[in-house]
Amino acid sequence: MISLRERLNHSTLTERISAIERLAAIRTLCNSRQVISAQLSRIELRFTDAAGHRHTVTLDALSGERESSAVRDGITLSARLEQAHEGTIVRAGIANRGAHTVRLTSAIFEIATGFAPSARARFFKHGYQSWTNSLGYEVGASREHRRDKAHFVTRVNHQSEPTRPPEFPEAQTSELFTIVESGSPSACVLAGFIGAKSSLTALTVSSPDKIVARAILDDVTLASGAHRDLDPLLIAASGESPARMAARWAEAAGHWMNARVNAPFQRGWCSWYHYFHAITEDALRSNIKALEAMRSEFPLDVVQLDDGFQSALGDWDTTNAKFPSSLKKIAGEIRAAGFKAGIWTAPFLACRDSRIMTEHPDWFIVHEETGEPVRAGHNPNWTASDDKFAYALDPSNPGFRAHLHRLFEKLTGDFGYSYLKLDFLYAAAAPGRRHDQNITRGENLRRGLETIRAGAGEDAFILGCGCPIGQAIGIVDGMRIGPDVSPAWGADATRAADPSTVYALDAIIARSFMHRRLWLNDPDCLMLRLRKTRLTPDERAALAATIAGSGGMLLISDDMALLDAESGKFFREAAQIAEKIDSYAVREPILALDLMTTGDVRGMITQTKVGAIAILLNRGDSPARVQVPDLKLPAGEITALDLASDERSEIFDKIDLPPHSARILRVKR
């Protein structure tokens, strides 16, 4: 057996900074009069003039809460600091007081962490979009990343910049926010953009002593007399855990962007993980009838039709030959059975054989050099054309936006779908020439999402998927926070974002802090069946326990003919736990036990009125023994539930976990 301490801390930080150094760093970072000089050391704006010459404006030594500014060649960079969310918020803006239009490349914020350059440290590398993995890395361990040589479509999918500038390598770069942890006991420094309306953002940690945060401005134009505000940046330090710091960032971002966090707990059925693209109208109708008949065993609210119904990728209001009835009739049947009707779309992608691409070739993001539409996806199942790529649509085009508004107004108001799953949303932020050159890629995505919300209306439940995290806050009600699950454990998946149950479990735990702070987390579907699956009973239970322990949305994805009374009992128990944890998440965030770990034993915890509920997962291929004191749970009686066997046991000093299994721990004070 391998202990939890060995599994969680196989790359434990052993090099300590001195107590005086650490205390000085924390005081500097937490004291509003000292944080300015020690924390935010400089801001640099990079831009290009009308002749193509590159320039920089640098703002050094910000102090106090007054506004500071610097000017070069008529371009003014200004910033002010505000104390909020137990840290410092940097508010920066750019004004063109010169006579000529310029192009803005990036705004760079250099942050001194207070850690020594030689300190042993880890940083949280947060992923770009729903499916991109998020985990802790040792600072300075490598400049190379597996995606550096990946296909362009893969990099468009998983990075805010498909090609990183050499000074900001992908291996050392986090998206939207990061946390650096060092020392023993550890101290943490958080840097993160709490707004995402202006641009995509990234943060690079090449050395423990410095975080470099960037607003990626995509060479947008700034005309003479124009002004642009940058998204606010939060900087904070604490002796709290990295997971608690991540929750602080989410709280601040949700507050700043008016996050939609009040939707009721979601329970539903989705067609995808049993039928995939082979779904038919007859199969859907059979499941609707079964769900109606089995409502007491499976109390669900939503029936969602996923990929496989559309006449072509990009044409979302017409069906293929497998669905001879109209989408309106199908929605009516779902509602008549007592469920909310849900539907899947990928609104920013289209294939060459679609009506939208044939009739409106000007609605696409195109390559600067060739003028050809930008490839943003690939799937042979999406098209009968020899060209199996999908192409990125451009929400900056007013014609396409008008189409989007009409489409989602029709899907909700006319057809009757009140639950909308929007997938592959990263496509709207693909690089290339857009119709409107005055907006960034981040603004382009945000504009598209805002148009969909306007068309769908405020009452529709919108679920984002494959979406860059920041741009959707305040628009979507739910968000997928990990890769697709799979009817297989999937530890042999070649990439962390490939469909894989184990990688999905990693993401559910890592991003648990977002739930009810930014939206309702969607951990992806629970597969209940014990036939026509490669998941073992332990693996099915591990998936159920982790989904339930996240408090997030709970959708099942099975042919209902494969489920029996045992499956119903199993589902109802998982749903009861999930709803209870969701109710507590309104007040207290759900936190990873160790946000930085890359070990096989992982978990998360929710504080309750009488103690806590924790989920402990062994994702590895070997048994694990966990020493209870290592978990640092609240004091009290501990009971463990094994969903696979429906057995409960009292826990004292240790917990034994078989491979690919989980336990739900209840702590009662």
VOGU-3710 file (C-alpha; in Angstrom, 3 decimals, decimal comma):
1> mislrerlnh> 0,000/0,000/0,000  1,099/3,557/-0,695  0,124/6,220/1,826  -1,861/9,322/0,958  1,061/11,494/1,947  3,259/9,681/-0,572  0,562/9,817/-3,237  -0,412/13,447/-2,735  3,092/14,723/-2,138  5,346/12,692/-4,377
11> stlterisai> 6,723/16,038/-5,523  6,305/17,803/-2,158  7,924/21,213/-1,739  10,933/20,504/0,445  13,005/23,642/0,077  11,851/26,268/2,563  12,201/29,982/2,377  13,157/31,397/5,745  10,436/32,291/8,239  11,469/35,943/8,118
21> erlaairtlc> 11,440/35,939/4,314  8,040/34,254/4,172  6,547/36,554/6,797  7,934/39,580/4,981  6,433/38,349/1,727  3,004/37,819/3,269  3,066/41,180/5,057  4,136/42,899/1,885  1,419/41,197/-0,120  -1,336/41,812/2,438
31> nsrqvisaql> -0,581/45,345/3,609  -2,306/47,881/1,384  0,497/50,409/1,800  3,260/47,984/0,847  1,520/45,716/-1,647  1,956/48,208/-4,463  5,721/48,267/-4,766  6,310/44,614/-3,849  3,461/43,014/-5,721  2,750/44,846/-8,975
41> srielrftda> 6,165/45,929/-10,173  5,340/47,271/-13,646  2,855/47,398/-16,497  3,967/47,421/-20,115  1,848/48,108/-23,193  3,063/46,827/-26,557  1,678/48,417/-29,715  2,451/49,036/-33,385  2,202/52,394/-35,134  0,773/53,109/-38,580
51> aghrhtvtld> 4,186/52,534/-40,186  4,498/49,078/-38,609  7,074/50,077/-36,000  6,793/48,447/-32,588  6,682/50,520/-29,403  6,192/50,063/-25,679  4,810/52,243/-22,915  5,937/51,316/-19,397  4,364/52,260/-16,100  6,589/51,659/-13,065
61> alsgeressa> 6,298/52,086/-9,305  2,544/52,324/-8,880  1,632/53,474/-5,385  -1,436/54,288/-3,335  -4,941/54,237/-4,747  -4,434/57,228/-7,003  -4,210/56,857/-10,774  -0,766/56,672/-12,363  -0,029/57,100/-16,055  2,722/57,065/-18,654
71> vrdgitlsar> 2,728/58,456/-22,211  4,690/57,625/-25,342  4,007/58,740/-28,911  0,539/59,931/-27,921  -0,445/56,619/-26,314  -1,350/56,872/-22,622  -1,252/53,865/-20,301  -3,001/54,517/-16,990  -3,736/52,384/-13,939  -5,131/52,616/-10,458
81> leqahegtiv> -5,149/50,167/-7,560  -8,144/49,294/-5,404  -8,294/47,160/-2,273  -11,022/44,498/-2,480  -11,565/40,744/-2,101  -8,702/40,646/0,423  -6,266/41,728/-2,246  -5,458/44,416/-4,773  -7,407/45,003/-7,985  -5,504/46,627/-10,846
91> ragianrgah> -7,690/48,740/-13,160  -5,819/49,750/-16,322  -6,767/51,578/-19,500  -5,286/52,790/-22,782  -5,997/56,084/-24,549  -4,821/57,235/-27,975  -4,188/60,972/-27,789  -2,038/60,933/-30,876  -2,994/61,761/-34,440  -2,837/58,256/-35,909
101> tvrltsaife> -4,459/54,849/-35,388  -2,297/52,228/-33,662  -2,590/48,473/-33,202  -2,496/47,039/-29,678  -0,539/43,820/-29,170  -0,695/43,124/-25,437  -0,664/44,625/-21,969  1,783/42,954/-19,584  1,585/43,060/-15,777  4,682/41,948/-13,865
111> iatgfapsar> 3,934/40,745/-10,333  6,552/40,105/-7,662  5,450/37,149/-5,532  7,813/37,717/-2,616  9,248/34,215/-3,025  12,966/33,748/-3,609  13,994/32,950/-7,223  15,628/29,757/-5,938  12,611/28,620/-3,878  10,907/25,352/-4,653
121> arffkhgyqs> 7,409/26,215/-5,852  4,420/24,931/-7,747  1,888/26,794/-9,837  -1,677/25,980/-10,803  -1,896/25,790/-14,585  -5,532/26,508/-15,348  -6,877/25,273/-18,667  -8,202/27,413/-21,504  -11,647/25,925/-22,005  -14,047/23,325/-20,640
131> wtnslgyevg> -12,080/20,269/-21,732  -8,535/21,546/-21,113  -6,912/19,988/-18,059  -6,038/22,062/-14,983  -3,454/20,909/-12,435  -0,359/21,814/-10,469  3,124/21,927/-12,014  6,555/22,477/-10,565  7,756/25,969/-11,440  10,604/25,907/-13,948
141> asrehrrdka> 10,441/22,147/-14,516  10,160/22,451/-18,294  9,731/24,891/-21,168  8,270/22,203/-23,428  4,650/21,064/-23,582  3,078/18,177/-25,469  0,887/20,588/-27,465  3,860/22,558/-28,811  3,982/20,233/-31,836  0,293/19,393/-31,981
151> hfvtrvnhqs> -1,966/20,105/-34,967  -3,153/23,693/-35,335  -6,773/22,669/-34,623  -5,709/21,094/-31,309  -3,912/24,271/-30,279  -6,849/26,492/-31,312  -8,992/24,212/-29,200  -6,903/24,298/-26,010  -4,818/27,506/-25,945  -5,676/31,196/-25,967
161> eptrppefpe> -2,746/31,572/-28,395  -2,216/28,673/-30,816  1,430/29,728/-31,005  2,846/31,202/-27,811  5,466/33,965/-27,950  8,884/32,438/-27,088  9,060/34,353/-23,796  5,741/32,824/-22,658  5,998/29,048/-23,274  2,861/26,940/-22,998
171> aqtselftiv> 4,417/24,688/-20,351  4,705/27,680/-18,010  1,464/29,445/-18,932  -1,929/29,345/-17,225  -5,184/30,751/-18,558  -7,202/33,474/-16,806  -5,667/32,990/-13,343  -2,880/31,179/-11,522  -1,689/30,444/-7,995  1,940/30,042/-6,936
181> esgspsacvl> 2,562/28,024/-3,773  5,869/27,820/-1,912  7,296/27,254/1,552  6,498/24,955/4,453  4,017/25,794/5,829  3,023/27,044/2,440  2,072/30,534/1,358  0,163/31,257/-1,848  0,083/34,138/-4,292  -2,934/34,494/-6,544
191> agfigakssl> -2,999/36,515/-9,750  -6,068/36,406/-11,936  -8,209/38,487/-14,232  -11,663/38,850/-12,697  -13,142/40,313/-15,868  -13,130/38,723/-19,315  -15,134/41,113/-21,478  -12,159/42,860/-23,073  -9,780/40,093/-24,151  -8,377/36,648/-23,642
201> taltvsspdk> -5,747/36,568/-20,916  -2,852/34,372/-19,801  -0,321/34,252/-16,962  3,201/32,832/-17,161  5,239/31,547/-14,200  8,840/30,933/-15,262  10,366/31,601/-11,840  8,925/31,484/-8,293  9,583/35,193/-7,743  7,485/36,511/-10,636
211> ivarailddv> 4,126/36,100/-12,364  3,669/37,768/-15,753  -0,010/38,379/-16,558  -1,053/39,400/-20,068  -4,101/40,837/-21,744  -3,936/39,461/-25,314  -5,097/42,326/-27,513  -4,787/40,651/-30,926  -3,471/43,749/-32,775  -6,855/45,466/-32,550
221> tlasgahrdl> -6,963/49,054/-33,742  -7,211/52,028/-31,412  -8,147/55,130/-33,368  -7,068/58,662/-32,531  -9,139/59,875/-29,588  -10,283/56,364/-28,641  -9,965/54,664/-25,246  -9,947/51,001/-24,189  -10,353/49,636/-20,660  -8,562/46,414/-19,787
231> dplliaasge> -10,100/43,683/-17,694  -9,335/44,084/-13,966  -6,592/41,962/-12,417  -6,792/40,640/-8,835  -3,575/40,045/-6,878  -3,679/38,488/-3,410  -1,544/36,493/-0,987  -2,430/34,235/1,900  -1,468/31,281/4,002  -4,737/29,666/2,882
241> sparmaarwa> -4,804/26,573/0,684  -4,548/26,961/-3,100  -8,119/25,675/-3,440  -9,380/28,358/-1,065  -7,479/30,988/-3,054  -9,009/29,692/-6,284  -12,449/30,038/-4,722  -11,595/33,628/-3,765  -10,762/34,342/-7,414  -14,043/32,741/-8,558
251> eaaghwmnar> -16,029/34,744/-6,010  -14,459/37,969/-7,263  -14,902/37,096/-10,955  -18,499/36,068/-10,434  -19,232/39,296/-8,581  -17,511/41,446/-11,212  -19,241/39,777/-14,176  -22,681/39,259/-12,615  -22,507/35,468/-12,734  -25,759/33,569/-13,190
261> vnapfqrgwc> -25,654/31,272/-10,165  -29,285/30,991/-9,082  -30,675/28,345/-11,428  -32,200/25,347/-9,641  -30,304/22,067/-9,341  -30,433/20,305/-12,734  -31,347/16,626/-13,217  -31,798/15,195/-16,677  -31,200/12,663/-19,441  -28,883/13,126/-22,437
271> swyhyfhait> -28,706/10,988/-25,570  -24,965/11,232/-26,173  -23,109/8,592/-24,125  -25,167/5,657/-25,275  -26,145/6,575/-28,827  -23,498/9,117/-29,830  -24,030/10,160/-33,506  -26,271/7,116/-34,096  -29,221/8,614/-32,201  -32,521/8,326/-34,088
281> edalrsnika> -35,956/9,776/-33,585  -37,316/6,328/-32,753  -34,626/5,751/-30,098  -35,262/9,171/-28,586  -39,010/8,595/-28,498  -38,544/5,195/-26,870  -36,488/6,787/-24,090  -38,981/9,613/-23,584  -41,714/7,038/-23,000  -39,504/5,017/-20,659
291> leamrsefpl> -38,514/8,089/-18,674  -42,151/9,087/-18,306  -43,056/5,595/-17,081  -40,060/5,394/-14,720  -40,288/8,881/-13,262  -40,557/7,637/-9,680  -37,357/5,572/-10,088  -35,551/8,297/-12,030  -36,890/11,719/-10,985  -35,586/13,906/-13,826
301> dvvqlddgfq> -36,501/17,325/-15,181  -34,779/17,628/-18,582  -34,565/15,453/-21,703  -31,755/16,692/-23,946  -31,181/15,618/-27,551  -27,479/15,742/-28,369  -25,402/15,651/-31,567  -26,726/13,556/-34,463  -30,092/15,113/-35,389  -28,973/18,047/-37,559
311> salgdwdttn> -29,221/18,142/-41,357  -25,652/19,496/-41,426  -23,214/20,924/-38,918  -24,191/24,593/-38,845  -27,863/24,104/-39,795  -29,549/23,709/-36,416  -33,224/24,171/-37,245  -33,521/21,289/-39,739  -33,053/17,547/-39,274  -31,521/14,633/-41,174
321> akfpsslkki> -33,257/11,475/-42,419  -32,981/9,781/-38,995  -35,384/12,431/-37,659  -38,332/12,582/-40,079  -40,395/14,734/-37,720  -39,650/18,390/-37,077  -37,670/19,626/-34,088  -40,783/21,440/-32,978  -42,773/18,198/-32,839  -39,981/16,445/-30,912
331> ageiraagfk> -39,861/19,237/-28,335  -43,624/19,008/-27,999  -43,433/15,287/-27,247  -40,758/15,879/-24,582  -42,852/18,570/-22,915  -46,034/16,494/-23,155  -44,226/13,760/-21,192  -43,605/16,288/-18,410  -39,987/17,262/-19,117  -38,152/20,373/-20,220
341> agiwtapfla> -36,927/19,985/-23,789  -33,186/20,347/-24,350  -31,145/20,480/-27,536  -27,461/20,515/-28,517  -25,881/22,920/-30,997  -22,373/24,011/-31,956  -23,334/27,553/-32,981  -19,896/28,801/-34,045  -18,946/25,852/-36,287  -20,066/24,768/-39,756
351> crdsrimteh> -18,977/22,208/-42,349  -18,691/22,784/-46,091  -21,892/20,903/-46,942  -23,999/23,069/-44,646  -26,521/25,568/-45,939  -24,951/28,328/-43,864  -21,488/27,866/-45,381  -22,803/27,516/-48,920  -24,995/30,611/-48,743  -22,864/32,816/-46,470
361> pdwfivheet> -19,138/32,216/-47,025  -18,491/35,760/-45,766  -19,691/34,856/-42,242  -16,457/33,048/-41,342  -13,161/33,955/-39,678  -10,508/33,731/-42,399  -6,746/33,371/-42,609  -4,950/36,702/-42,951  -2,732/35,459/-45,797  -5,012/33,194/-47,850
371> gepvraghnp> -8,510/34,441/-47,084  -9,609/30,839/-46,553  -11,923/30,045/-43,627  -10,158/28,966/-40,439  -10,335/25,302/-39,456  -11,490/24,941/-35,849  -12,657/21,325/-35,578  -12,434/17,903/-37,215  -14,891/15,025/-37,080  -15,654/12,544/-39,894
381> nwtasddkfa> -19,145/12,008/-38,432  -20,115/15,611/-38,973  -20,138/15,723/-42,746  -20,526/13,649/-45,902  -18,048/15,947/-47,627  -14,498/14,785/-48,324  -13,425/17,762/-46,214  -13,929/16,570/-42,625  -12,962/19,884/-41,012  -15,370/22,312/-39,357
391> yaldpsnpgf> -14,852/26,048/-39,766  -15,095/28,983/-37,367  -18,001/31,392/-37,752  -17,506/35,079/-36,964  -19,880/36,753/-34,470  -18,414/40,155/-35,337  -20,291/39,904/-38,638  -23,670/41,638/-38,175  -25,350/39,284/-40,650  -24,262/36,220/-38,701
401> rahlhrlfek> -25,312/37,810/-35,410  -28,767/38,505/-36,810  -28,938/34,851/-37,894  -27,889/33,691/-34,402  -30,559/35,826/-32,761  -33,288/34,491/-35,069  -32,095/30,887/-34,668  -32,191/30,841/-30,875  -35,386/32,829/-30,765  -36,877/30,089/-32,955
411> ltgdfgysyl> -35,426/27,192/-30,942  -36,855/28,560/-27,689  -39,900/30,653/-28,584  -41,224/28,677/-31,570  -39,897/25,133/-31,136  -40,074/25,072/-27,327  -36,549/24,127/-26,204  -35,817/25,791/-22,864  -32,509/23,990/-22,170  -29,731/24,817/-24,645
421> kldflyaaaa> -26,378/23,038/-24,715  -23,890/25,138/-26,702  -20,757/23,212/-27,694  -17,360/23,919/-29,310  -17,676/27,579/-28,346  -13,925/28,213/-28,513  -14,317/28,472/-32,319  -15,545/32,080/-32,088  -12,182/33,021/-30,538  -10,104/31,391/-33,282
431> pgrrhdqnit> -7,300/33,554/-34,686  -7,725/35,139/-38,092  -9,264/38,133/-39,817  -12,637/39,091/-38,419  -15,284/41,311/-39,977  -14,727/43,854/-37,197  -11,008/44,453/-36,693  -11,672/46,688/-33,695  -12,565/43,829/-31,354  -10,362/41,161/-29,800
441> rgenlrrgle> -10,957/37,427/-30,115  -12,257/37,406/-26,548  -14,731/40,163/-27,378  -15,788/38,254/-30,492  -16,714/35,185/-28,458  -18,452/37,296/-25,836  -20,438/39,129/-28,518  -21,631/35,820/-29,969  -22,698/34,496/-26,577  -24,529/37,716/-25,756
451> tiragageda> -26,412/37,447/-29,060  -27,481/33,883/-28,276  -28,687/34,909/-24,818  -30,647/37,806/-26,318  -32,327/35,472/-28,819  -32,992/32,667/-26,335  -34,291/34,985/-23,626  -33,548/35,273/-19,937  -35,602/32,219/-18,958  -33,684/29,684/-21,061
461> filgcgcpig> -31,104/27,544/-19,261  -27,891/27,854/-21,283  -25,121/25,301/-20,779  -21,694/26,154/-22,177  -19,294/23,453/-23,354  -15,906/23,584/-25,065  -15,895/27,207/-23,955  -13,086/29,506/-22,819  -13,942/29,969/-19,179  -13,970/33,724/-18,623
471> qaigivdgmr> -15,968/34,955/-21,596  -19,077/32,966/-20,621  -19,436/34,270/-17,057  -22,687/36,191/-16,659  -24,215/34,659/-19,812  -24,434/30,905/-19,248  -26,270/29,209/-16,391  -24,139/26,061/-16,447  -20,689/25,159/-17,715  -18,952/21,910/-18,502
481> igpdvspawg> -15,770/22,006/-16,459  -13,899/18,972/-17,816  -13,471/16,672/-20,805  -16,093/14,180/-21,938  -16,640/11,137/-19,785  -16,602/7,778/-21,536  -18,076/4,296/-21,077  -14,472/3,304/-20,256  -12,019/4,403/-17,549  -9,737/5,883/-20,186
491> adatraadps> -6,385/6,134/-18,397  -4,770/5,222/-21,724  -6,244/8,235/-23,527  -3,468/9,854/-25,521  -4,399/13,371/-24,455  -5,875/14,661/-21,206  -8,750/16,320/-23,097  -9,796/13,129/-24,934  -13,021/11,434/-23,763  -12,009/9,644/-20,581
501> tvyaldaiia> -13,788/9,065/-17,312  -10,637/9,344/-15,198  -9,552/12,655/-16,747  -13,088/13,976/-16,302  -12,875/13,075/-12,598  -9,610/15,020/-12,311  -11,296/18,108/-13,756  -14,415/17,781/-11,591  -12,210/17,949/-8,496  -9,833/20,642/-9,782
511> rsfmhrrlwl> -12,631/23,031/-10,821  -15,078/22,220/-8,016  -14,553/25,721/-6,568  -16,380/27,297/-9,534  -19,764/25,792/-8,658  -22,322/28,418/-7,572  -19,597/31,064/-7,896  -19,503/31,383/-11,693  -22,441/29,124/-12,708  -23,670/25,607/-12,019
521> ndpdclmlrl> -20,819/23,204/-12,730  -21,577/20,496/-15,284  -19,353/17,519/-14,414  -20,733/15,661/-17,473  -23,002/12,653/-17,525  -23,358/9,698/-15,200  -23,664/6,347/-16,989  -25,721/3,968/-14,862  -25,794/0,877/-17,078  -23,818/-2,232/-16,197
531> rktrltpder> -24,201/-3,674/-19,703  -22,863/-2,240/-22,957  -20,133/-0,423/-21,033  -16,503/-1,053/-20,128  -16,852/0,663/-16,755  -16,644/-1,736/-13,826  -19,049/-1,389/-10,862  -16,270/0,336/-8,868  -15,618/2,741/-11,741  -19,326/3,509/-12,155
541> aalaatiags> -19,507/4,218/-8,422  -16,374/6,403/-8,552  -17,964/8,468/-11,326  -21,237/8,758/-9,389  -19,532/9,668/-6,124  -17,357/12,346/-7,720  -20,246/13,893/-9,655  -22,437/13,861/-6,543  -19,625/15,227/-4,382  -19,199/18,180/-6,717
551> ggmllisddm> -22,788/19,314/-6,139  -23,016/19,953/-9,862  -25,593/19,095/-12,487  -26,670/15,452/-12,634  -27,580/14,072/-16,061  -27,669/10,396/-16,958  -26,913/9,046/-20,418  -28,163/5,506/-20,965  -30,640/3,584/-23,033  -33,326/3,414/-20,359
561> alldaesgkf> -34,136/-0,167/-21,437  -30,815/-1,209/-19,858  -31,692/0,180/-16,410  -33,519/-1,590/-13,605  -34,673/-0,986/-10,044  -31,093/-1,237/-8,723  -30,024/1,475/-11,162  -32,871/3,675/-9,951  -31,924/3,218/-6,302  -28,286/3,956/-7,143
571> freaaqiaek> -29,305/7,126/-9,030  -31,599/8,405/-6,299  -28,906/8,010/-3,659  -26,376/9,892/-5,793  -28,958/12,609/-6,530  -29,790/13,036/-2,848  -26,108/13,555/-1,995  -25,593/15,909/-4,942  -28,562/18,113/-4,047  -27,495/18,311/-0,419
581> idsyavrepi> -23,964/19,366/-1,353  -25,335/21,849/-3,890  -27,443/23,454/-1,166  -24,343/23,976/1,009  -22,321/25,313/-1,952  -24,414/28,483/-1,974  -22,680/29,478/1,276  -19,346/27,651/1,197  -17,306/26,665/-1,880  -16,586/23,034/-2,682
591> laldlmttgd> -12,819/22,658/-2,503  -10,213/20,171/-3,695  -8,384/18,551/-0,794  -5,145/19,414/-2,622  -5,511/21,559/-5,735  -1,851/21,126/-6,684  -1,590/17,356/-6,435  -0,791/15,104/-9,375  -1,007/11,945/-7,261  -3,472/9,104/-7,697
601> vrgmitqtkv> -5,480/9,870/-4,547  -7,543/13,032/-4,910  -10,637/14,451/-3,329  -12,830/17,391/-2,415  -14,691/18,581/0,633  -17,854/20,516/1,443  -18,480/22,114/4,831  -21,945/21,381/6,250  -23,921/22,596/9,261  -22,920/19,519/11,261
611> gaiaillnrg> -19,443/18,800/9,879  -18,381/18,013/6,340  -18,852/15,716/3,340  -15,692/14,657/1,523  -15,092/12,566/-1,580  -11,953/10,468/-1,717  -10,954/9,022/-5,104  -8,253/6,516/-6,019  -7,787/7,111/-9,731  -4,748/4,830/-9,873
621> dsparvqvpd> -4,269/1,210/-10,885  -3,031/0,078/-7,443  -4,729/-0,073/-4,032  -4,160/2,937/-1,782  -4,210/3,310/1,988  -5,111/6,745/3,266  -4,221/7,851/6,781  -7,140/9,885/8,108  -4,989/12,579/9,826  -3,429/13,365/6,426
631> lklpageita> -6,844/14,450/5,144  -7,069/17,277/7,724  -10,819/16,786/8,052  -12,829/18,542/10,762  -12,876/16,654/14,065  -15,766/14,253/14,487  -17,165/10,832/13,722  -16,413/9,659/10,167  -18,590/7,286/8,156  -17,594/6,039/4,699
641> ldlasderse> -20,124/5,108/1,995  -19,168/2,795/-0,870  -21,788/3,380/-3,568  -20,670/0,251/-5,434  -21,758/-2,052/-2,608  -24,092/0,368/-0,789  -22,138/-0,373/2,393  -21,366/2,082/5,175  -18,525/1,727/7,643  -17,158/3,736/10,541
651> ifdkidlpph> -13,664/5,123/9,913  -11,005/5,623/12,569  -7,367/5,907/11,454  -7,177/4,710/7,850  -9,180/4,147/4,650  -8,352/1,466/2,086  -9,277/2,290/-1,503  -9,232/-0,320/-4,279  -8,040/0,841/-7,716  -10,495/3,073/-9,609
661> sarilrvkr> -12,779/3,530/-6,608  -14,158/6,266/-4,382  -15,671/6,711/-0,943  -18,059/9,351/0,321  -17,018/10,443/3,813  -19,457/12,093/6,206  -17,947/13,896/9,170  -20,287/14,615/12,065  -19,057/16,897/14,820
//
